[in-house]
Amino acid sequence: MKELLDYIIHGPQLLVTWSIFFGFGIIIYVIYAINNNYKFAFSELIEHCLPFNVFTDRSFHADVKIYFIAKLIDGFIFIPGVFINAWVSVYLSRFLKSVIPFHAIEFTVFMASICAIVMFVVVEFSDFVCHYAEHKIPVLWELHKVHHSAQSLNPLTAKRGHPLANVLEGIVRGILTAIPGGLFIFLFNITIVEAMSLSIVASKIFVLATLDPLKHSHHAISLGIFDKLLISPHMHQIHHSKTQAHWDKNFGTNLSIFDWIIGTAYKPSRGEKAVYGISGYSDETVKTYNTLYGAYVYPLVSIYEKTKKKIYNLNTLRLEA
C-alpha cells in the first residue's frame, strides 16, 4: 500500500498524463474506425490524437515554453502558501492543545482516508473560490486570461497561467487548508508534513478518477451520472469555450458540486462543441498571449493601463462635481 501511495505522489506525472492522453485517443480512433468500416491509417491516427500541427501551432509552442518555465519556478511560487499553511496550522494545533485537555486519537488507515477526503474537499473549494474570483474580478481576470488564451488544448495547457495568479491561489489554499490541517495535527498528533500530504494523495487519486489529462484535450468525454459530482473532460472543455452559452460555467477542478450549488454547472450535450479562446478578442489579439511577453508581461501592463484609466476617470468626475 505504501509503495502505491509513493508512486501516486512521486510517480512520473508527465509520462502518466501523456499516456492517458494518447491512450484514449487511440481507443476512440479504433472504435470509430471499426464502427465505420474505416481503414486504419497511422497518419490519421496521429492527426486524431493531435488535431493541430505541433510544428506550426503557436498556442502549443506557448504551452511548451510556459510548462518548462513553470517547472523551474513552481518551487518558489508556492512558498508563500506553504509557509502560511504551516504557520497557521501549527499555531492552531498548539492553541487547541493549550485550551483543551486531550489525548491523541489513533491515526488508523480509515481515519487517514477520512482526513484525506476532507482535505481534498477543502482544496477543491479553495480552487473553486479562486477560479470564480478570477472570472469576476477584473484585475484577476487579466491574469487568468493567459490560461483562456489557448486556442488548442493539450495536457500542457494545464500549466498555462500567470505566476502571480498562482501565488495568490497558493495563499488562499494555504489559509483554508490550514484549518483542517491544524485540527488533524491536534486530534491525531501527526506532523505538519503528514497533514499536508493527505490532500496530495486524495488529489492524485481524483485526478485519475476524473480523467484529468483529457480535460485539456479535444476528447469530449462525459462521466455520465457522475457529472453531478465530478468535473468531466467535456465539462472543463466547455469552460474554455468562448461561445456565450458557455461563459462562466464549470469552475470546479475535480468536483462539480460547488458549481451545481451556485448554478454555474453546465452539462454539455453529446457532441456539443467548444470554441476555444477569449470572447470579444480577435484571433490576432489572442495570439499576443502566445509569446512569453504576452503570457507574463502583457497582463501586468494591461492591469496598469486599466487601473490608471479608472483613476483618471474618477478624478475627472470629482473635478466636474
N, C-alpha and C positions, 0 to 999 in steps of 0.2 A: 504493500500500500504506500509506504514511504517513497519507494522508488518511482511509483506512478505520479505522486504529487510533485516530486522533484522534477520529473520530466515535464509535467504540465507547466510548472513555473519557469524552469530554466531551459526548456527544450528549444530547438531551432525554430523559432516562431515564423520567420520569413519563409523557411522551407515548407512548414506545415501550411501556411497561408496560401502560397502559390500552388501547392499540391492539391488543395481543396479547390482552388480556382480552376485549374486546368482539368482536374478530375471530373468535376461536374460539367465542365464544358464538353469534354469528350463523351460523357454519358448522354448528355442531351443531344449531341450531334448524332451519335449512333442510333438512339431511339428514333430521331427524326428520319434518318436515312432508312431504317428498317420499315417504319410506318409508311413511307412514301416510295418504297422500292427504289431508293436513290443509290447510285453507285458511289462507293466510298472514294474520296479524293483527299489526299493528305493536305494539299494546299487549301482546300476549302475547310478542312478541319481547323487549320491554323487561323484562317480568316474568321471562323465561327468563334473560336476562343478569344481572339484578339481582333475585334472589328474596327481597328484603327491601325494606321501604319506606324510601327514603332520607330521608324527612321525619320519620319517627317512630322508626326503629330506633336505640336508644341506643348499641348496640355500634358501629354505623357512625359515629355522631356522635363517639364517643370516639376512634375510629381517625383521623378527620379532624383533631381537635384535637391528638392526640399526634403525628401526622405533621408538622404545621406547627411544633410546638414542637421536635421532633427536628431538623428542618431548620435551626432557629435555633441550637441548641446543639451539634449534631454536631461542629462545628469545634473546640469546647472539649473535648468528651467524648473525642475520640481523641488529644488532645495527649499524655497520659502514654504511651500505647502507641507513638506515632510517635517520641517523644523517646527512649524506651528502645530501640526498634528501631535508631534512628540511632546512638546511643551504643555499643551492643553490637556492631553490625555493623562500624562504623568501627574500633573498638578491636580486634576480631578480625582484620580485614584488615591492620591495622598490625602486629599481633603476628605474623601469618604472614609478612609481608614482612621482619620483623626477624630471623626464625629460619630462613627458607627462601629461599635464593637462587633467584630465579625470574624468567623473562621472560613478560610477559603473553601470553595466547593471543588470537588474532584473534577478535573478537566478531562472528561471522557471523550471518546470519538463522537458520541452522539451530541454532547454539549458543544464540541468544536464545530460540528456540522451546523447546528442551530446558530451559533455565533457567526459563522461564515456567511450564512444566508442573510442574517440581519445586517451585517456589514455590507454585503453586496447590494441589498435594497437601498441602504443609505447612500452608497456610492452612486447608484443609478439615479436616485432622487437628486443628488448634488449635480450630476451631469445634466439632468433634465432641466433643473433650475437655471444653470449656466447657459445651456443651449437656448432656452426660451428667452433669457435676457439678451443674448447675443443677437436675436432676431428683432427684439422690441426696443432696445436702447440704441439710438443712432451711433454713438461712439463705438460701442461693442460690435455693432453690425459692420462698421467699416473694417474692423479686424477680421470678422467672420466671413466677409466676402471672399477672402482668399480661398477658403475651403469650397465655397459655392461657385467659384470661377472655373472649376474643372469642366471642360467640355466633353471629355470622355472619361469614364470611370474605370479604375483598375485597383487592385489591392493597395497600391502605394498611395492612392488618393486619401486614404485614412489619415496619413501623416501630413497632408496638405493643410497648413494652418499658420497663423501668425504666432511667434513666440510669446508676445505679450498676452495674448488671449490664453495661451497655455499656462502662463504663470498665474493669471487670475483664477482660472479653473482649478489649478492645483491648490491655491489658497482656500477657496471655498470648500473644496473637497476635504482639505486638511482639517478645517474647523468642524465641519459636520461629522466626519468620521471619528473625530477625537472624542465625541460624547459617548458613543457606544464602546469605543476603544478603551477609554478610561474606566468605564463601568466593568468591562470584561477583565481588565487588569486587577481591579478591586475584587471582583467576585471569585476569580479563579487563580489569582496570584501568578499570572503569566507575565512575560516580558513585553515591552513595547513592540519589539520586532515580531513576536508571535502574534500580537494583536493586529498589527498591520498586515501580516501575511494571510490572515483569514480572508480578507477581501480579495487578495490577489488570487488565491486558489479558487474561490467562488466565481470570480470574473472570468478566469480562464475556462472554467467548465461551461459557463453560459455563453461565452464567445463561440465555442464549438457547437453548442446546442442551437444557437440562432444562426448558424452558418455565416458568421461574421465576415469571412473573406469574400463572400458573394454580395455583400451589401454595397460595395463599391465595384459593381460589375454590371453587365447588361443582361445577366441571367435573372429574369423576373420570377423568382421562386417565392411562393407563399408557404406559410406554415399551417394553412388551413384554420381549424378552430383555435389553434394556439396563437393566432394573430391577436386574440383578445388578451393575451398575457405577454407575448414576446414580439419584438420588432423583427419582422421577416426581411429578407433581402429586398423584396419588391416594395415593401413599405418604406424602407430607407431610400430606395431609388426615387420614389415619388417625392420624398423630402427634397431631393436635389433638383426637382423639375421646376422650370420657370413658367409652366402653364398655370394660369390664375387659380384654377380649381385646386391646385396642389400647394399653394402658398401657405407657409407656416403650419405644415402638417407633420406629424410623426417626429417629435423632438427627442423621443427616447433613444437610448443607445442599445440596450438589450431588452428592457422591459417596456411594454406598451401601456401598462396600467395607468400611468400618470397622464398619458395622452387621452385615454378613454375617460378618465375622471374629469378633466377640464375641457373636453370637447375638441381637442386638436388631433385626435386619431383619424386616420383615413385608410380604410382597407380597399386597395385598388381592385378593380375587376380583372378577370383573367385576360391577359394580353394588353392591358392598359399601358400606354407608352408614357415615358418621362422624357421631357426635352431639357437637357442639361444646360446650365448657365445661370446668369443673373437676370431676372426680369427687368425690363426697361433699359438694358445695356445692349449696345450693338455688339456683334461678334468681334469687331476690331477693338472696341473698348475692353471687352472681357479678356482679350489676348494680352492686354497690358499686364495682367496678373501672371502671365506665363513666363515672366522674367524674374530674376532674383530681386531686382529693383521693385518690380510690381508686387512681389509677394511680401517683401519686408519693409520697404521704404515708402512706397506709394500710399498704403493705408494710413501711415502716420502723417504724411503730407496732407492727405485728404482730411483727416481729423483736424489738423491745424488750420487749414483754409476754411473749413466749415465753422469751426469754433470762432475764428477771427471775424467771419462774416456775421455770425449770430451776435457777437458782442457789438459789432459796428451798428447793426440794425437796432439793437436795444438802446445804444447811446443816441442814435438818431431819433428814436421815439421819445426819449427823455427830453431832448432839446426842443422837439416840436411841442411837447406838452408844456 
